[in-house]
Amino acid sequence: MTAIERSRTVAVVGAGTMGQGIAQVALLAGHRVLIHDINGALAADGVGMVQDRLERMAAKGRLDRAEAEDAIGRIGAAPDLSALAEAALVVEAVVEDATVKRALFAALEEVVSPDALLATNTSSLSVTELAAGLAHPGRFLGLHFFNPAPLLPLVEVVSGFATDPAAADRGYATVLGWGKTPVRCADTPGFIVNRIARPFYAEAFAVYEERGADPATIDAVLRESGGFKMGPFALTDLIGQDVNEAVTRSVWESFFRSPKFTPSLAQRRLVQSGRLGRKSGHGWFPYGPDAQVPGPHTAGPEEAPEKVTVVGDLGPAAGLVELFEEAGIAVATTARGGPYIQLPGEGQLVLADGKTSIEFADVVYFDLALDYRGATRIALSASEDTSEQTLAEAIGLFQKLGKKVSVIGDVPGMIVARTVAMLIDLTADAVARGAARAEDIDTAMRLGVNYPLGPAEWHARLGRDWAYDLLHHLDERCPGGRYAPSLALFRLGYAAGDEDEFVGDDLADGADGDGGGEVASEAGGSR
């Protein structure tokens, strides 16, 4: 792969925040950069703002003074499109309107050289659709930077149906040379991040709608047990409920209203009420100097059992045995039966598996954790039939390990477990359909939305059958297709060989996977 030479000019059309950010990245990589905007004054202002940022970086010692001065001399405003004739790459960052973008690229084709790449930074429109009507659609691709572009490393390199593989390779090599982390994907609704991230929000909202737990508790469990940096309720308040809901609704529509992407009625009501999050002063949570933000539900102290029996292989929760012993709890083990933890009062403690406590005589479920040793909170679920003694013993057991305990309703799959299972399922399906490679999806989710593990990494850690089994049980209890495991996930359970990894063909030349789609952009680097 050959990157665009540093001696060649890079042009950015659109002088807003994203356009300025992309221009700054290309500038510091050594290119001459031109910024054009339909409003010439905005283009000049954009150039000035980039230059000011470089000056501040040099003043703070984050950029060598000579390097800053050299870069400041290589950026300028282009008064019209004809001034972009020498550009080897033109990146568009204008309003998210397909008609406006298509007219722009048609005009650019009349100006730039035949070997120039044309790229859109869209996160909401189909790259294939934007290339339609161009005389040379093979050189057109998507370069989706994340905001703020100078700080966030991820760039989704999107191939439309007509994109020439060589053009995609050149775009990939160029942004790699700019110090970014590019990932390849086909032109599918939401690309990678906006597609795969939907369950992180949707499952939390579903647990809330099922009256399983309140927003503060769900957020705390996903952070303190699941290892996510922010909970979905706080995150969507930061993004803006209207923006986040528009993304979900657009992905849902683009996938022909697939139940996998069904929007949340509770979030719709929040948007309709004008509670859009931080920007409006109230979303899921209140904001402002006098706001009283609710805390998560935490169970009161209970006495820990002196001994437990571990029946069978606890799988992802096997590390609990060592923690019990370190805490001074006697542990007996038996290989036959299970898997569950037998409590002294004859009740059982079971890792979330997609079933409900009400189905059994005396069972408490506990949620999945990224790392049971490092987790600071564990969620438990029980039904009205669960004995008080069993629930108290389960609470005390985890409190003895130094964990806070949140007791939620009898929700199948609980919180972390169902979220992770759905992330794995969407990833398996995307890989099987040629939308992206598993390693690129993992990279995108870790860098684009700061997940503790990529979905394929979760799958490898949890085992080839874990997500399928949990979703199969969930689908039986919540029919309608949302939780029906994909064929790709089913096949993973039967994959030959010892390696437990996602399999799928590389992106086919010119393939667009599931086709074009529209996904409204979410603010900032968090999606």
Secondary structure by P-SEA (a helix, b strand, c coil): cccccccbbbbbccccaaaaaaaaaaaaaccbbbbbcccaaaaaaaaaaaaaaaaaaaaaccccaaaaaaaaaabbbbccccccccccbbbbbccccaaaaaaaaaaaaacccccbbbbbcccccccccccccccccccbbbbccccccccccbbbbcccccccaaaaaaaaaaaaaacbbbbbbccccccccccccccaaaaaaaaaaaccccaaaaaaaaaccccccccaaaaaaaacaaaaaaaaaaaaaaacccccccccaaaaaaaaacccccccccccccccccccccccccccbbbbbcbbbbccccccccaaaaaaaaacbbbbbbcccccbbbccccbbbbcccccccccccbbbbbbbbcccccccbbbbbbcccccaaaaaaaaaaaaaabbbbbbbcccccccaaaaaaaaaaaaaaaaaaccccaaaaaaaaaccccccccaaaaaaaacccaaaaaaaaaaaacccccccccaaaaaaaacccccbbbbbcccccccccccbbbbcccccccc
